[in-house]
């Protein structure tokens, strides 16, 4: 009988270990199958469906989108909401997180700040309609003091307020986690050398926080770019707040054109990827050193 090669005589466990595979690694298989079933397969299905229009050649959907101002203007309308909301949320989260991380009872304040995250965008939108609407308590108080009513809903302002309220807790938690991961001895050492608070933030905290803020910007932007309930309930779906997700919804459920809806969804995804790539590319200009700043 011919002897088997030395590699084939080894136990399966040993052969898998040569490829950095063990029992613990194999536990990732169910998760990978879950992700493939719910995310990877739908993405590729929608991608190929977008090239199967009801009429015309395989690029008809994309040609229709970029030739119709009523459709391609939704990209600008969405960016006009997503970019300012993202920047406001991230910029406000920095001073708040700086203050909260020094508090002894920060769990209480953190819990209060993240409450809007548990409410959901629809409930936040309903609350803003109730309190900031024409008959809400805010406009009633303004009328009583003689200022007059201010329109804060069913326009750009209403959607922006909703995006800030619903997105700030998320960005705050990410910023706080990055800040608490920075070794406080670095600031203490700078303070003993005479560095003021502003200098410590500029030359120590900000460079170490830049990498985390870039990820924070990416995640916050993706969240705000996919705005839909707020744009419908608090905005003007046929006007200034007709975002790209509304265009996709109308193509799918009003025009019953799944192929066109898939094309719009693909364009939406590529715009998000483009902005995320810009952010990740730009973070290298802020800080190019090591990112290992954790405690201990």
C-alpha positions as CSV (number, residue, x, y, z in Angstrom):
1,X,0.0,0.0,0.0
2,X,1.3,3.4,-0.9
3,X,1.9,5.7,2.0
4,X,-0.1,8.9,2.1
5,X,1.7,12.2,2.0
6,X,2.8,13.5,5.3
7,X,0.3,16.4,5.2
8,X,-2.6,14.0,4.5
9,X,-1.7,11.8,7.5
10,X,-2.1,14.8,9.8
11,X,-5.3,15.1,11.8
12,X,-7.9,17.5,10.3
13,X,-7.5,19.8,13.3
14,X,-3.8,20.2,12.6
15,X,-4.3,20.8,8.9
16,X,-6.9,23.5,9.6
17,X,-4.5,25.1,12.1
18,X,-2.0,25.6,9.3
19,X,-4.5,28.0,7.7
20,X,-5.3,29.7,11.0
21,X,-8.6,27.9,11.3
22,X,-9.7,26.3,14.6
23,X,-12.9,25.4,16.3
24,X,-13.4,29.0,17.5
25,X,-12.9,30.4,14.0
26,X,-15.5,28.0,12.6
27,X,-18.0,29.5,15.0
28,X,-18.0,32.5,12.6
29,X,-19.6,30.3,9.8
30,X,-23.2,30.7,11.0
31,X,-22.7,34.5,11.3
32,X,-21.2,34.6,7.9
33,X,-24.1,32.7,6.4
34,X,-26.5,35.0,8.2
35,X,-24.8,38.1,6.7
36,X,-24.7,36.6,3.3
37,X,-28.4,35.7,3.4
38,X,-29.6,39.1,4.7
39,X,-27.1,41.5,3.2
40,X,-24.8,40.1,0.5
41,X,-27.5,38.2,-1.5
42,X,-30.1,41.1,-1.5
43,X,-27.4,43.5,-2.6
44,X,-26.3,41.5,-5.6
45,X,-29.9,40.7,-6.4
46,X,-30.8,44.4,-6.4
47,X,-27.6,45.2,-8.4
48,X,-28.4,42.8,-11.2
49,X,-32.1,43.8,-11.1
50,X,-31.2,47.4,-11.7
51,X,-29.9,46.4,-15.1
52,X,-33.2,44.8,-16.1
53,X,-35.5,47.8,-16.9
54,X,-39.0,47.4,-18.1
55,X,-38.1,49.1,-21.4
56,X,-34.9,50.0,-23.1
57,X,-31.3,48.6,-22.9
58,X,-29.6,47.5,-19.7
59,X,-28.6,51.1,-18.8
60,X,-32.1,52.6,-19.3
61,X,-32.7,53.0,-15.5
62,X,-29.5,54.9,-14.9
63,X,-29.9,57.0,-18.0
64,X,-33.4,57.9,-16.9
65,X,-32.3,58.9,-13.4
66,X,-29.5,61.2,-14.5
67,X,-31.5,62.7,-17.3
68,X,-34.5,63.7,-15.1
69,X,-33.9,66.6,-12.8
70,X,-36.8,65.5,-10.6
71,X,-34.8,62.3,-9.9
72,X,-31.2,63.3,-9.8
73,X,-31.9,66.5,-7.7
74,X,-32.8,64.1,-4.9
75,X,-29.0,63.5,-4.4
76,X,-28.4,67.1,-3.7
77,X,-31.4,67.4,-1.4
78,X,-30.3,64.4,0.6
79,X,-26.7,65.7,0.9
80,X,-28.0,69.1,2.0
81,X,-29.6,67.3,5.0
82,X,-27.1,64.6,5.7
83,X,-23.8,66.5,5.6
84,X,-24.9,69.4,8.0
85,X,-26.6,67.0,10.3
86,X,-23.6,64.8,10.5
87,X,-21.2,67.7,11.1
88,X,-23.5,69.2,13.8
89,X,-23.9,65.9,15.6
90,X,-20.2,65.1,15.6
91,X,-19.0,68.6,16.5
92,X,-21.5,68.9,19.4
93,X,-20.6,65.4,20.7
94,X,-16.9,66.4,21.2
95,X,-17.4,69.0,24.0
96,X,-20.2,67.1,25.6
97,X,-18.1,63.9,25.7
98,X,-15.2,65.8,27.1
99,X,-17.3,67.1,29.9
100,X,-19.1,63.8,30.6
101,X,-16.0,61.7,30.8
102,X,-14.8,63.7,33.8
103,X,-18.0,63.3,35.7
104,X,-18.2,60.8,38.6
105,X,-21.9,60.0,37.8
106,X,-21.7,60.0,34.1
107,X,-23.9,56.9,33.7
108,X,-27.0,58.9,34.7
109,X,-26.3,61.7,32.2
110,X,-25.3,59.2,29.5
111,X,-28.6,57.4,30.0
112,X,-30.5,60.7,29.6
113,X,-28.6,61.6,26.5
114,X,-29.3,58.3,24.8
115,X,-33.0,58.2,25.5
116,X,-33.8,59.6,22.0
117,X,-32.0,56.6,20.5
118,X,-34.5,54.3,22.0
119,X,-37.5,56.2,20.7
120,X,-37.0,55.8,17.0
121,X,-37.3,58.4,14.2
122,X,-41.1,58.0,13.8
123,X,-41.8,58.8,17.5
124,X,-39.4,61.7,17.5
125,X,-41.1,63.1,14.4
126,X,-44.5,62.7,16.0
127,X,-43.2,64.5,19.1
128,X,-41.8,67.4,17.0
129,X,-45.1,67.7,15.2
130,X,-47.0,67.9,18.5
131,X,-44.7,70.4,20.2
132,X,-43.4,72.5,17.3
133,X,-46.4,72.4,15.0
134,X,-48.8,75.4,14.4
135,X,-50.9,74.4,17.4
136,X,-48.0,73.1,19.5
137,X,-47.0,74.6,22.9
138,X,-43.9,76.3,21.4
139,X,-45.9,78.4,18.9
140,X,-48.6,79.1,21.4
141,X,-46.0,80.6,23.8
142,X,-44.6,82.7,21.0
143,X,-48.1,83.9,20.3
144,X,-48.8,84.8,23.9
145,X,-45.7,86.9,24.2
146,X,-46.5,88.7,20.9
147,X,-43.7,87.2,18.7
148,X,-46.0,85.3,16.4
149,X,-45.8,81.8,15.1
150,X,-42.6,80.3,13.6
151,X,-42.8,77.5,11.0
152,X,-40.5,74.7,12.2
153,X,-42.2,71.6,10.7
154,X,-43.1,70.5,7.2
155,X,-39.9,72.1,5.9
156,X,-36.1,71.7,5.9
157,X,-35.8,72.8,9.5
158,X,-38.1,70.2,10.8
159,X,-36.2,67.3,9.1
160,X,-32.9,68.8,10.3
161,X,-34.1,68.9,13.9
162,X,-35.3,65.3,13.7
163,X,-31.9,64.2,12.3
164,X,-30.0,65.9,15.1
165,X,-32.2,64.6,17.9
166,X,-32.1,61.0,16.6
167,X,-28.5,61.0,15.5
168,X,-26.8,62.9,18.4
169,X,-27.0,60.0,20.9
170,X,-25.3,57.7,18.5
171,X,-22.5,60.0,17.7
172,X,-22.1,60.9,21.4
173,X,-21.7,57.3,22.5
174,X,-19.0,56.7,19.8
175,X,-17.1,59.9,20.7
176,X,-17.3,59.1,24.4
177,X,-16.0,55.6,23.8
178,X,-13.0,56.9,21.8
179,X,-12.3,59.6,24.4
180,X,-12.4,57.2,27.4
181,X,-9.9,54.9,25.5
182,X,-7.2,57.6,25.5
183,X,-4.8,57.2,28.4
184,X,-5.3,60.2,30.8
185,X,-1.6,60.1,31.7
186,X,-0.8,61.7,28.4
187,X,-2.8,64.8,29.3
188,X,-1.4,64.8,32.8
189,X,2.1,64.7,31.5
190,X,1.4,67.6,29.2
191,X,-0.2,69.6,32.1
192,X,2.8,69.1,34.3
193,X,4.9,70.7,31.5
194,X,2.7,73.7,31.5
195,X,0.4,72.9,28.6
196,X,-3.0,74.7,28.8
197,X,-6.3,72.9,28.2
198,X,-6.6,74.2,24.6
199,X,-3.1,73.1,23.8
200,X,-3.7,69.6,25.3
201,X,-6.8,69.2,23.2
202,X,-5.1,70.4,20.0
203,X,-1.8,68.5,20.2
204,X,-2.8,65.4,22.2
205,X,-6.5,64.6,22.3
206,X,-7.5,65.7,18.7
207,X,-4.7,63.8,16.9
208,X,-5.6,60.6,18.9
209,X,-9.3,61.2,18.4
210,X,-9.1,61.9,14.7
211,X,-9.1,58.3,13.7
212,X,-12.2,57.6,15.8
213,X,-14.0,60.8,14.6
214,X,-13.5,59.7,11.0
215,X,-15.3,56.4,11.7
216,X,-17.9,58.4,13.6
217,X,-18.4,60.7,10.7
218,X,-18.8,57.7,8.3
219,X,-21.4,55.9,10.4
220,X,-23.3,59.1,11.2
221,X,-23.4,60.1,7.5
222,X,-24.7,56.7,6.4
223,X,-27.4,56.9,9.1
224,X,-28.5,60.4,8.1
225,X,-28.2,59.9,4.3
226,X,-30.8,57.1,4.6
227,X,-33.4,59.5,6.0
228,X,-37.0,58.6,5.1
229,X,-39.6,58.9,7.9
230,X,-38.5,62.3,9.0
231,X,-38.5,63.6,5.4
232,X,-42.1,62.4,4.9
233,X,-43.6,63.4,8.3
234,X,-41.7,66.6,9.0
235,X,-40.6,67.8,5.6
236,X,-41.9,68.5,2.2
237,X,-41.8,65.2,0.3
238,X,-42.6,66.9,-3.0
239,X,-40.4,69.9,-2.4
240,X,-37.1,70.7,-0.7
241,X,-36.9,67.5,1.4
242,X,-37.6,65.1,-1.4
243,X,-34.7,62.8,-0.6
244,X,-33.4,59.9,-2.7
245,X,-35.1,57.3,-0.4
246,X,-38.5,58.8,-1.3
247,X,-37.7,58.5,-5.0
248,X,-36.8,54.8,-4.5
249,X,-40.0,54.3,-2.5
250,X,-42.2,55.9,-5.2
251,X,-40.6,53.9,-7.9
252,X,-41.2,50.6,-6.0
253,X,-44.6,51.1,-4.4
254,X,-46.3,53.8,-6.5
255,X,-45.0,53.0,-10.0
256,X,-44.4,49.3,-9.3
257,X,-41.1,49.4,-11.0
258,X,-38.8,47.3,-8.9
259,X,-35.9,47.6,-11.4
260,X,-35.9,51.4,-11.3
261,X,-36.2,51.3,-7.5
262,X,-33.1,49.0,-7.4
263,X,-31.2,51.4,-9.6
264,X,-32.0,54.3,-7.3
265,X,-30.9,52.2,-4.3
266,X,-27.7,51.3,-6.0
267,X,-27.0,55.0,-6.8
268,X,-27.8,55.8,-3.2
269,X,-25.3,53.2,-2.0
270,X,-22.5,54.4,-4.4
271,X,-23.0,58.0,-3.2
272,X,-22.6,56.9,0.4
273,X,-19.5,54.8,-0.4
274,X,-18.0,57.8,-2.3
275,X,-18.4,60.2,0.7
276,X,-17.2,57.5,3.1
277,X,-14.1,57.0,1.0
278,X,-13.4,60.8,1.0
279,X,-13.6,60.9,4.8
280,X,-11.3,57.9,5.3
281,X,-8.9,59.3,2.8
282,X,-8.9,62.8,4.4
283,X,-8.3,61.5,7.9
284,X,-4.7,60.8,7.0
285,X,-4.1,64.5,6.6
286,X,-5.0,65.1,10.2
287,X,-2.8,62.5,11.9
288,X,-0.4,60.0,10.4
289,X,1.2,58.7,13.6
290,X,0.3,55.6,15.7
291,X,-3.2,55.2,16.9
292,X,-2.3,53.1,19.9
293,X,-3.5,55.4,22.7
294,X,-5.5,53.0,24.9
295,X,-5.2,52.8,28.7
296,X,-2.8,50.4,30.3
